Amino acid sequence: REGDYFCAGITEDIITDLSKVSGLRVVSRTDMLPFRNKEINIRQVAEALRVNYVLEGSVRKAGNRIRITAQLISARDGYHLWADRFDGLTEDIFDFQNEVSRKIADALKISLTDSEKETLAKKPTDDLRAYDFYLRGRDYLSRRGKKNTEAAIRMFENAIKIDKEFASAYAGLGEACAYMYEWYDGAITWLGRAIEMNREALDRDPNSIEARFGIAMVYYHQGRL
């Protein structure tokens, strides 16, 4: 259970990666959360989410070693289209995520463009300590509540201290600041910091979907529809 945040973070990263493939429409993390850590019936889940395929899997960590299992299942007949297991070191995590996304595209007979292959292969950070703080921040953010959001801010700040070029950490910090304004504090300074952090993210990754969404949230709260 202490590794839940790590598993949830990898799930979110794979969702984000697959969403960048033009031939796929992928259900959001928010819609997926009610099924997390539950025994599920694939067909019922597919019907609830209105999807043709379900990806399920697990992540196990032991020291610096990691095992990821994943299987892609057809909702129509319940058969596996693809399944695999990845064993290696924690530092290989980005390669594993890339491989999962590629193999799903192959199983669904989707041809990736060169730019999509390049995007999937791109690492969010080269520092696993920064990535771990980032995953913890995302987990705190998903739990909601003022204290959890404040904890998320600390986690994202720690990630940025380690890797000042970590675009996703800036975007996560911007999102947390926007949540502080929207639900818990209401001080206008939170919006200023949110847009500042998301612009920092865009400076480092002009294609960051998270940063664009974060800036859109700020504009929304400012009434700049």
N, C-alpha and C positions, 0 to 999 in steps of 0.2 A: 504493500500500500504506500510505503514511503516513496516509491518510484512513480506514483500516479501522475505527478506533474510532468515527468519526463515523457511518459506515454502520451498524455494529452497534447503536449507540445509537438511531438512528432506527428501525431494525427493532424493537428492544425497545419503544420508545414506541408504535409502531403496534400491536404485539401487545397492549400494555396497554390502548390505546384501544379496540380491537376487542373485548377481553374484557369491557368495560363495557357492550357492547350485548347486551341480554337475549336477542335472537334468534339469537345466535351462540355456538358452542363453539369456542374457539381453542386450538390446540396451544401448549404453553409454549415459552419461549426455550430451555430446556435440551434439549428433544426436537429442536428445530430446529438446534442448533449443529453436529451432525455433517455437515450439508449445506452449511455456510457456505463460500463461495468455491470451490465445486466445480461441475464440469459434471454436471448431473443429468438423469435421466429423470423427468418429472413424474409419470407413472403409478406408477413404482416408489416415488417419495417418498410419494405419496398412499397407496399400499398399506401402506408401512412405518409411516406416521403415522396410518393409518385416518381419512383426511379425504376430503371430497368436492371441495374446492377448494384450490388452492395459489396464494398470492400471491408473485410473484417480482419483483425489480427491481434497480435500481442507483442509487448516489449518486455524483455527481462534483462535486468542488469545484475552483475555480480562483480564487484570491484571495478576494474577498468574494461571488463568484457561485457559484450551485449549480444543478445539474440533477438532478432525480429522475425516473426512469422506473419505471413499475409496470404489471404486468399480472396480471389475475385469470384463472386457467385452470381449466376443469372437468376433474377427474380422470377422469371417465367417458369422454369422447371426445377430450380434449386440445385443445378449442377455447377461444379467448379469449372470456370473457364481457365483459371490459372491459380497456382499456389506455389509458394517458395519459402525457404528459410534462409536467413542471413546471419552468419556467426562471425564475430570479429571484435575489434577493439572499439571503445567508445569514440575514439577519434575518427573512425570510419563512418560515423552516423550519416554524414552528408552524402557519401557515396551510396549508402544503402537506400536513402530516401530517393535519390536520383534513379537508382536501379528499379525501385518499386514503381515509380511514375512511368518510366520507359516501358516496363513489362506490361503494365496495365494498358498503355496505348497500343502495344503490340497485340495483346489479347483481344482488344476491341477493333483491331485492324484499322487503327488510325495512324496515318503517316505524319510524323513530326517534321515541322519545317526546321531549317538550320537555326533560325533565331530561337525557336522553342527548345531545341536541343541545348543551345548555349545558355538559355535562361535556366533550364532545369539543372544544368551542371554547375551553375554559379553558387558558391558558398556564401551564406549570410555573414559569416565571420570565420577567421582562422584560429580563434581562441576559444577553446571549449569551456573555459571558466566563464567567459562572457556569455556564451550560449546557454550555460546552465542557469546563470542569473536571469537571462532573458526568459527562459522557459518557466522559471519560478514566478517571474513577474506576470506572464500570461495566465498562469494558473490562479494567482491571487486575484487578478482582474476578473476572471470568469466567475469567481465566487461571489462577487458583489459585496456591498457593505463598505462603509467608510474606512474601517480599520484595514480591511483587505486591500482597498484601493491605495491607501497610504503605504502599505507594505509593498504593493506592486510598484509604486513610484520609487521606493528605495532599491528594489531589485533592478529596475531598468537603469537607474542612476549608477549602480554598481557595474552593470554591464558596459555602460558608456565609459566609465573610468578606465576599464581594462582595454576596451577597443573603441577609440574615438571615431572610427569609421563604420561602426555597426549601425547601418541605416534602420533596420527593423527595431532596434532598441530605442532609437529616437522616436520612431512612430508609435511604439508601445507607450513610451512616456507621454507623448502628446495625447494619446487616447485616454490614459489615466487622468491627465489634467482636465480633459474635457468632461470626464465622468464626475470629477470632484465638483466642477461648476454646475453640472446638470442636476446632480442628485444630492450632494452633501453640503456644499459650502455656499455657492452662489457668488463668490467674489469674482469680479471681472478679470482680475489678474490671472486666474486660471486659464481663461480663454487666450490671453496674450501669450502665456507660456506654451499652451497647446499648439498654437499656430507657429510659434518659434521652433518648437521641437520637430514639427512635421516639415517645416522648411529645411531644417538641418538634415532630415531624412532624405528629402528630395535632392538636396545638394549632393548627397552621396549615392543616391540611386534614383535617377529621374523617372524610372518606371515603377516606383513603389506604389502599389495599389493602396497599401495601408496608410501611407502618408497623404495621398489624394483624398481618401475617405475621411481622414482626420481633419484636414483643412475644410472639407465640405461640412463636417459637423460644426466647426467653429462658425462658418458663414451662416449655417442654419440658425444657431443660437443668437447670432447678431442680426437676424432678420434679413440677411442678404440673399434672398431666395434666387 
